[in-house]
Amino acid sequence: MTATTNNARGRGGLAAMVSGGVLLFVPGVLFAGCPDLPRQGEGVVAAIDDGRSLRLQDGREIRLAGIELELSRQAEAKAALASLASGRVITLRGVDDAPDRYGRQPAFVFTDDETRPLQIRLLEAGHALVGTGIAQADCRGELLAAESSAKIARRGLWAEPSALKNAGNPGDIMSRVGRFTVIEGRVLSVREAGGTIYLNFGRRWTQDFAVTISRRILGSFEAAGIAPKSLENKRIRVRGWVERRSGPQIRIREVGQIEVPGAP
């Protein structure tokens, strides 16, 4: 094991504790902080398309990986990104530089005078939420720590008490259908039906909020040492896109969508 890997593990462990006992550390997943990710090129920012997308002078479109925006605060996020990146020389880092289906290159973006990616700076100011698809445990921990600092200080979107949704209020959550949302509450029961495991946050299964986990991804939970059944009666935080089934639901696609606040 290299010294770089050892340092990354140490930094990620600290970030995980700061962010509240995040369930992240999966064997076989690359341990690397955001600045340790492979370099994927550089360029000069020519335009800001929105709060997480920019264009370079050479025509490339870049999407800031690992974050999501709150729909009601898009304008503030765009203005913040413009103030940080417009006209700047930037370095792109990430594991894969393949464009997404819209032709944008996802990357962690660093300006020439900063060791922290733009993502962390936006999260610390409360302009964004930590998203999904971050395979690097330490990098995800750093992003979650930045989001946590904004939440504690009530900066940006966290100035609104309703930014963190209550799992016990399904009506409020239902208004978020189709939107990326962070929800917290106590799991009252864990049930399995067919190929799906349900984390139920209420007794009325046809109305209350639930989290669903496909048995097809249980291997990643097992690799992380997590049994979904062990989450029963625990207070957890979950993030993802709210869907409408019989009641509001979030479908889990990766272990990192679930956190246990206060866990060691």
Disulfide bonds with the S-S distance in Angstrom:
Cys34-Cys139 2.07
